[in-house]
Amino acid sequence: MTPDEKKQLEESIINALKSIYDPEIPVDIVELGLVYRCEETVGLLDTRRIEIDMSMTAPGCGMGDVLRDDAARAVMAVPGVDDVEVNIVWDPPWTIDRMSDAARLQLGML
C-alpha cells in the first residue's frame, strides 16, 4: 500500500466513524472524543484489521453496545478493511476536555 493509499484508508475510516452519532448528544463519536485509538494491523495474506478503543461519556451509558456495533459496521464497510475489532474502554475516563472545539461549539459550550 502506498503512503497515499494508506492516508486515504485512514481518512475513510475516520469518516466512517464520524457517521456514528451518540443518540443522546447530536455530535459524532469522533468529535465527542469517544474514539481513543484506531490502528491498522496487517495480518497474513495482507488482510487489514482495524482495532478501535472507544469509551462512553459515562460508565452507566446503556448505548455502549449499540455504538460499538455501529462503529464496527461502519468501518467494516470501508473498502480495503477485512476485519474490525471495537473495544469499549474506561481508562482513561472520558471527560469533556476530550471534545473537539467543533463539538463544543455545536453544543453551545464555546
KATAZI-V920523 format. One line per field, one symbol per residue. psi: psi as a letter, one per 40 degrees, with the letter a starting at -180 (. if undefined). A space follows every 10 residues. Layout:
psi: ???
This chain:
psi: hidddddddd dddddddeeh iheehfiidd defdhdhhih ihaiffihhh hhhiaidide heeddddddd ddddddehhe hdihhhhhie hiiiideeii ddddddefe.
